[in-house]
Amino acid sequence: MSKPSILSRRPGQPKYLSVVHGQPRLRLATNTEIYNRMRDDMDLNCGTIIDSGESVEACGQRIFDLILAVASGQRTCSEELDYGDNEFTPWQLCAVY
């Protein structure tokens, strides 16, 4: 039985989408600082919207193109690092101060 998709955020960590268990996980950095700190494990820097004035539509197109590339066989950063099925991020059940 597969696990549900989740969107999670740990304090100081990027938002990322974990798709159905056993499938590729795309990690999207919400800002360039996080992308630069975790470059080996980030698939796409969305911080370019703020840093470089990239339009939301252009960034969305990059995300869509990446989804198509991964669906066509391109490996994600997590797959390259052989994290694969070992990733798990539980939902935060309480407020974090």
PyRosetta script that sets phi, psi and omega in degrees:
from pyrosetta import init, pose_from_sequence

init()
pose = pose_from_sequence("MSKPSILSRRPGQPKYLSVVHGQPRLRLATNTEIYNRMRDDMDLNCGTIIDSGESVEACGQRIFDLILAVASGQRTCSEELDYGDNEFTPWQLCAVY")
pose.set_psi(1, 133.8)
pose.set_omega(1, -176.7)
pose.set_phi(2, -87.3)
pose.set_psi(2, 154.1)
pose.set_omega(2, -179.9)
pose.set_phi(3, -85.2)
pose.set_psi(3, 153.5)
pose.set_omega(3, -179.1)
pose.set_phi(4, -73.7)
pose.set_psi(4, 160.1)
pose.set_omega(4, 173.9)
pose.set_phi(5, -69.0)
pose.set_psi(5, 145.5)
pose.set_omega(5, 178.1)
pose.set_phi(6, -138.3)
pose.set_psi(6, 148.9)
pose.set_omega(6, 171.4)
pose.set_phi(7, -118.7)
pose.set_psi(7, 120.2)
pose.set_omega(7, -173.9)
pose.set_phi(8, -131.3)
pose.set_psi(8, 158.7)
pose.set_omega(8, 175.7)
pose.set_phi(9, -144.7)
pose.set_psi(9, 119.7)
pose.set_omega(9, 173.8)
pose.set_phi(10, -96.5)
pose.set_psi(10, 148.2)
pose.set_omega(10, -179.9)
pose.set_phi(11, -53.3)
pose.set_psi(11, 127.1)
pose.set_omega(11, 179.1)
pose.set_phi(12, 77.6)
pose.set_psi(12, 4.1)
pose.set_omega(12, -179.3)
pose.set_phi(13, -113.8)
pose.set_psi(13, 160.5)
pose.set_omega(13, -178.5)
pose.set_phi(14, -74.2)
pose.set_psi(14, 159.1)
pose.set_omega(14, 169.5)
pose.set_phi(15, -79.7)
pose.set_psi(15, 140.5)
pose.set_omega(15, 175.5)
pose.set_phi(16, -152.4)
pose.set_psi(16, 159.1)
pose.set_omega(16, -177.0)
pose.set_phi(17, -106.6)
pose.set_psi(17, 124.4)
pose.set_omega(17, 171.8)
pose.set_phi(18, -103.8)
pose.set_psi(18, 117.6)
pose.set_omega(18, -178.0)
pose.set_phi(19, -88.2)
pose.set_psi(19, -172.5)
pose.set_omega(19, -174.8)
pose.set_phi(20, -48.3)
pose.set_psi(20, 136.3)
pose.set_omega(20, -179.1)
pose.set_phi(21, -46.3)
pose.set_psi(21, 132.5)
pose.set_omega(21, 178.6)
pose.set_phi(22, 90.3)
pose.set_psi(22, -3.3)
pose.set_omega(22, 179.8)
pose.set_phi(23, -108.7)
pose.set_psi(23, 163.6)
pose.set_omega(23, 179.5)
pose.set_phi(24, -60.2)
pose.set_psi(24, 147.8)
pose.set_omega(24, 175.9)
pose.set_phi(25, -114.2)
pose.set_psi(25, 123.4)
pose.set_omega(25, 176.6)
pose.set_phi(26, -93.9)
pose.set_psi(26, 127.7)
pose.set_omega(26, 178.5)
pose.set_phi(27, -107.4)
pose.set_psi(27, 120.0)
pose.set_omega(27, -179.0)
pose.set_phi(28, -110.6)
pose.set_psi(28, 116.4)
pose.set_omega(28, 178.2)
pose.set_phi(29, -78.8)
pose.set_psi(29, 130.4)
pose.set_omega(29, -178.3)
pose.set_phi(30, -82.1)
pose.set_psi(30, -13.2)
pose.set_omega(30, 174.7)
pose.set_phi(31, -149.1)
pose.set_psi(31, 158.4)
pose.set_omega(31, -173.5)
pose.set_phi(32, -67.5)
pose.set_psi(32, -33.0)
pose.set_omega(32, 178.8)
pose.set_phi(33, -59.9)
pose.set_psi(33, -46.9)
pose.set_omega(33, 178.4)
pose.set_phi(34, -65.6)
pose.set_psi(34, -41.8)
pose.set_omega(34, 178.7)
pose.set_phi(35, -57.6)
pose.set_psi(35, -45.3)
pose.set_omega(35, -178.6)
pose.set_phi(36, -67.4)
pose.set_psi(36, -35.4)
pose.set_omega(36, 178.5)
pose.set_phi(37, -70.5)
pose.set_psi(37, -32.5)
pose.set_omega(37, -173.7)
pose.set_phi(38, -121.8)
pose.set_psi(38, 32.6)
pose.set_omega(38, -173.5)
pose.set_phi(39, -52.0)
pose.set_psi(39, -38.4)
pose.set_omega(39, -178.6)
pose.set_phi(40, -65.9)
pose.set_psi(40, -21.4)
pose.set_omega(40, -175.5)
pose.set_phi(41, -117.5)
pose.set_psi(41, 9.9)
pose.set_omega(41, 179.0)
pose.set_phi(42, -110.1)
pose.set_psi(42, 133.2)
pose.set_omega(42, 180.0)
pose.set_phi(43, -88.2)
pose.set_psi(43, -28.2)
pose.set_omega(43, -174.9)
pose.set_phi(44, -154.0)
pose.set_psi(44, 137.9)
pose.set_omega(44, 176.7)
pose.set_phi(45, -97.7)
pose.set_psi(45, 111.9)
pose.set_omega(45, 177.0)
pose.set_phi(46, -92.6)
pose.set_psi(46, -2.3)
pose.set_omega(46, 177.9)
pose.set_phi(47, -67.2)
pose.set_psi(47, -11.7)
pose.set_omega(47, 179.3)
pose.set_phi(48, -64.6)
pose.set_psi(48, -19.1)
pose.set_omega(48, 176.8)
pose.set_phi(49, -62.5)
pose.set_psi(49, -43.2)
pose.set_omega(49, 179.3)
pose.set_phi(50, -84.0)
pose.set_psi(50, -48.4)
pose.set_omega(50, -173.1)
pose.set_phi(51, -68.9)
pose.set_psi(51, -41.2)
pose.set_omega(51, -172.2)
pose.set_phi(52, -114.2)
pose.set_psi(52, -0.1)
pose.set_omega(52, -179.3)
pose.set_phi(53, 73.6)
pose.set_psi(53, 20.8)
pose.set_omega(53, 176.8)
pose.set_phi(54, -64.0)
pose.set_psi(54, 141.6)
pose.set_omega(54, 179.0)
pose.set_phi(55, -74.1)
pose.set_psi(55, 154.2)
pose.set_omega(55, 176.9)
pose.set_phi(56, -59.9)
pose.set_psi(56, -38.0)
pose.set_omega(56, 180.0)
pose.set_phi(57, -63.6)
pose.set_psi(57, -42.5)
pose.set_omega(57, 179.6)
pose.set_phi(58, -65.7)
pose.set_psi(58, -41.1)
pose.set_omega(58, 177.4)
pose.set_phi(59, -65.5)
pose.set_psi(59, -41.4)
pose.set_omega(59, 176.8)
pose.set_phi(60, -59.6)
pose.set_psi(60, -37.9)
pose.set_omega(60, 177.8)
pose.set_phi(61, -66.0)
pose.set_psi(61, -39.5)
pose.set_omega(61, 176.8)
pose.set_phi(62, -62.5)
pose.set_psi(62, -40.9)
pose.set_omega(62, 177.9)
pose.set_phi(63, -62.5)
pose.set_psi(63, -46.9)
pose.set_omega(63, 180.0)
pose.set_phi(64, -60.9)
pose.set_psi(64, -44.3)
pose.set_omega(64, 178.8)
pose.set_phi(65, -61.8)
pose.set_psi(65, -38.6)
pose.set_omega(65, 178.3)
pose.set_phi(66, -66.3)
pose.set_psi(66, -41.5)
pose.set_omega(66, 177.5)
pose.set_phi(67, -59.1)
pose.set_psi(67, -45.0)
pose.set_omega(67, 179.3)
pose.set_phi(68, -63.9)
pose.set_psi(68, -41.3)
pose.set_omega(68, -179.9)
pose.set_phi(69, -62.9)
pose.set_psi(69, -43.7)
pose.set_omega(69, 179.9)
pose.set_phi(70, -67.4)
pose.set_psi(70, -39.5)
pose.set_omega(70, 177.5)
pose.set_phi(71, -65.0)
pose.set_psi(71, -23.7)
pose.set_omega(71, 179.5)
pose.set_phi(72, -92.5)
pose.set_psi(72, 3.1)
pose.set_omega(72, 173.4)
pose.set_phi(73, 118.9)
pose.set_psi(73, -9.6)
pose.set_omega(73, 177.2)
pose.set_phi(74, -64.4)
pose.set_psi(74, 136.3)
pose.set_omega(74, -179.7)
pose.set_phi(75, -82.4)
pose.set_psi(75, 143.3)
pose.set_omega(75, 175.9)
pose.set_phi(76, -80.7)
pose.set_psi(76, 168.6)
pose.set_omega(76, 177.7)
pose.set_phi(77, -59.4)
pose.set_psi(77, -42.1)
pose.set_omega(77, 179.0)
pose.set_phi(78, -61.4)
pose.set_psi(78, -38.3)
pose.set_omega(78, 177.8)
pose.set_phi(79, -68.6)
pose.set_psi(79, -39.8)
pose.set_omega(79, 177.9)
pose.set_phi(80, -61.8)
pose.set_psi(80, -35.9)
pose.set_omega(80, 179.1)
pose.set_phi(81, -84.4)
pose.set_psi(81, -0.8)
pose.set_omega(81, 179.2)
pose.set_phi(82, 63.5)
pose.set_psi(82, 33.0)
pose.set_omega(82, 174.4)
pose.set_phi(83, -77.7)
pose.set_psi(83, -47.0)
pose.set_omega(83, 174.6)
pose.set_phi(84, 43.4)
pose.set_psi(84, -117.9)
pose.set_omega(84, -174.4)
pose.set_phi(85, -78.0)
pose.set_psi(85, -2.1)
pose.set_omega(85, -178.3)
pose.set_phi(86, -82.8)
pose.set_psi(86, -7.3)
pose.set_omega(86, -179.4)
pose.set_phi(87, -80.8)
pose.set_psi(87, 136.0)
pose.set_omega(87, 175.2)
pose.set_phi(88, -153.6)
pose.set_psi(88, 129.1)
pose.set_omega(88, 177.3)
pose.set_phi(89, -128.5)
pose.set_psi(89, 106.9)
pose.set_omega(89, 179.3)
pose.set_phi(90, -70.5)
pose.set_psi(90, 154.3)
pose.set_omega(90, 176.8)
pose.set_phi(91, -68.8)
pose.set_psi(91, 142.0)
pose.set_omega(91, 176.0)
pose.set_phi(92, -75.1)
pose.set_psi(92, 121.2)
pose.set_omega(92, -174.2)
pose.set_phi(93, -95.1)
pose.set_psi(93, -7.7)
pose.set_omega(93, -179.1)
pose.set_phi(94, -144.2)
pose.set_psi(94, 169.9)
pose.set_omega(94, 179.1)
pose.set_phi(95, -68.8)
pose.set_psi(95, 145.1)
pose.set_omega(95, 177.9)
pose.set_phi(96, -111.5)
pose.set_psi(96, 124.6)
pose.set_omega(96, -178.7)
pose.set_phi(97, -107.5)
pose.dump_pdb("model.pdb")
